[in-house]
Amino acid sequence: MDTLKVDMSKTKKIAKKSDVQQRLVGAKVGPSCRDYGSGRPEAGDASRSTVSLRFHELSLRHSDVQLLQGPHALNERLLSFYYTYLQSRRYKMKPELHFLSPASSQSLRHLELRERRRLVRDLQLASKQFVFVPLSEESHWSLLLVARPDRRFYYFDSEDNRHLIVAQLLYETLRGVLAADEYHFTVGRCLQLAKGQGHESGVHLMCMTDTLADYVSRCGYATSTLLISIQEVRGMRASQLQLIRTLGGIFPPSSGVVKSLSP
């Protein structure tokens, strides 16, 4: 009887240990499955999650590079990467320009007033002449530009002002925390997405940010009438891939030529 009790005790310990191990394994596998929207890992997942480039605090993955290579919508990481590059490299000597990260833009929209003021203070936004604010809602991207010399908020949208209400709400939110109560809201002209090209809104945002940043850095004021060209939009993906490569990025093994966009 004593031997049977010992054996039963050992069996319970082994079962308990096995259960713990299974939970630990599940904890490790879980995030990987959720990352790719599947209940179980698929072939090629390891390659997709491999880091292509580490830039400041950002890590671009092979899956991000693949979004650039094909006719796919750009994600927050790619937009964050480009805005970080503009801030830290191209316009490093232009402290009056600030390129707000998509994450910070979202925070400004949803934080309570006290936290919002703290974020504005930490980023020193009140001292910036031009603040580029990327807007994202339902997989669509648009741009809100705060221009102090103009005393205006400019809004640019490549899909028939799809984010107009979102932009106006953020305008009302930022006026107080940026001491911009008398600033006006202006809808700018913007090259419109072609039919079936909704996935290109992130590319349009990059191009519009490029064009406006160059303009305000040279002129010292903004405008609502700048238009990007379709050639700029078609070349932006290749330009981003070249930038990633120049910064030391490693591409997925199956990297190929960027697919051309239909007119």
N, C-alpha and C positions, 0 to 999 in steps of 0.2 A: 504493500500500500504506500509506504514512504517513497519507494522508487517511482511509483506512478505519479505521486504529487510533484516530485522533482522534475519528471519528464514534462508534466503539464505546465509547470512554471517556465521551463526552458522554451516550450512551444509558444507560450504567450509572449515572452520576451522577443523571440525571433519574429513573430508576427507583427509586434509593435515596431520593431526596428525596420522591418520591410515596409510597413505603412509610412513611416517617417521618410525613408528613402524615396518612396514613390512620390510623396508630396514635394520633396526637394527637387526631384527631376521635373515634376510638373511645373514648379515655379520657374525653373530655368527655361523650359520649352515654351511656356505660356506667352511671354512677350514676343518671341519670334513669330509665333503663329498669328498673334493679333496684328503685328506689323504688316503682314501680307494679306489680312482679311480672310484667312482660311483656318479651318479647324485643325489642320495638320500641315507640317512643313512640306513644301513641294520641291521638286528638283530645281536647282539653280538658286535657291534662297540664300545659300552661303555666299555666292558670288554677288548677289544683289545687295547684301548688307555690308560687303567689303568696302572699306573707306577708300575713296578715290583721292581726296585732298583734305588736309587739315589746314584751315585758314583762320587765324585768331582763335576764337572759341567755337568755331563752326567746323563740322565734319560733313563733307559731301560724300555720299555713298555711290556705288556703281548704279544703283537704281535711279539716283538723281541725274546722273550723266545720261542714262538711257532715256529719261524724259526729254532731255535736250536733243537727243539724236533723232527722235521720231516726232511725229505730229501729235504730241501729248500735252496736256495742260501742265504748266509749271507749278511746283509746290512751294510751300513757305520757305523751305531750306534754300532753294535756288534764289529766291528773291532776297532772302536775308544775306546770302553770300554776296550777291552783287551790290547791295546797299552797303555792306561792310567794306567791300573793295573800294567803292566810290569814296566812302568816308576816310578810310585809312590810307589809301594810295593816291588815287587820282586827284582828290580835293583835300589832301592832307594839309596843304598850305592855305586853305580857305576856311578858317574856323567859323565864318559867318554862315556857312552852309551846314545843315544837319540833315542826315538821311536816317529817318526813324525806322527801326526794324519793324517788320510785320507784327512781332509779338508785342512790342511796346505800343504800337498803334491799337491793337486789340485791347490792351490794358487801359489805355486812355478812354476807350469807349465804355468799358464796363466797371472800372474801379469806382469806389465811393469817393466823394469829393476830397476828403483828407488825404487818401492814398494817391489820388490823381495829382494833387498839388505837390506831394512829395516826389512823385516821379518826374514832374516838370522841373522841379528844383534840382533833382539829382542829375538830370540830363542837360540842365542849364538852357532849356528851350527859350526862356524869356529873353535871353541875350542874343539869340540867333536871328539873323536877318531873313533867312529863308529856311523853312522846315518842310521837307518832303515826307508826306504821310501816305503810305500805301494802304489802300482799303481792300479788304477781302470779305466776300460774302457769297455763299453758294457757288464756290469754285470760280468766281469771277473777280478780276482785279481792276481797280481804278486808282486815281491819284488825287490827293488833296494837297495843295501847295499853300503854305502860309507865307505871305510876302509882306514883310513889315514896311519896306519903302513904299509899296503900293497901298498899304493899309487895306489889304484884301486877302480873302481866301479864294484860291482858284481851284475849280473842280474839273477834272478831265476824265472822260469815260468813253471807252471804245465801243460800247454797246448801248446806244440810244439812252444815255443817262440812267442806266440800270441801278446805279447806287445813289441816285440823287437824294433820296430820303435819308440814307445812311450818312452821306456827306453833310447834309444840312444839320442833322442831329449832332454830329461831331463838331461842326462849326459852332453851334450854340454852346456845346460843352466846353470848347477850348477858348472861346472869347474871354470868359472870366479868368481862367487860370493863366492865360497869356497876356492879360491886361490889354485885350484887343476888342473892347466893347464897341468901338465905333468902326470896326472893320466891316467891309461889305463882302457878300458872297457872290462870286461870279462864275458862271458856267463857261468854260473855255471850249474852243473848237478842238475837235479830236478826230483823227482818222478812224472811220468806223470799220468794224470787223466785217469781212465778207461773209456771205451766207455759208454756213457749215464750218466756220473757222472760230467758233466760240472758244476753243482750247487755246487760242493765241492771245487772250487778254493779258496774260502775264508778260508775254513778249512785248505787247503794246506798252505796258506799264514801264518796262525797262527802257524802251525807245523814247517814250515821252519824258521820263526822268533824265535820260541822257541829254536830250535836246534842251530841256528847260534849265538843267544845271549848267550847261555850257553857256546858255544865253544870259542867265542872271549873274554868272561869275564874270562875264565880260561887260555887261551893261549896267549892273547894279540895280536893276528893277526887272519885274516879270511882265508877261503879256498873256492875253487870253487867245491870241490869234496864231500862235505857232502851230504848224502842222508837220507831223512826221511823214515820211514817204513810205510807200509800200516796199521800196527797195531796202529801206532800213529795217523794216519788220522781217523781210525775208532773209536778211543777212545776220540778224541778231543771234540766232541759235549757233551758227558757225562761229561767230565772234566770241560767244560765251565759252564754247568748247575750246577755242584757241587760248582764251584767257586761262582756263583751268589747266590746260597743258603747259602754258608758260609759267604758271605758278608751281609747277612740279606735280600736277595731278596725274594719277594713273588710271587709264581707261579700262573698262571691262574687256575681257579677251576677244569678244565678238564685235568690238567697236568697228563701225563702218562709216561710210560717208553719210552726212546728214541728208535726209530726204528733202527734196525740194518741195516748196509749198505751192499749191495750185493758186492761180491768180484769183 
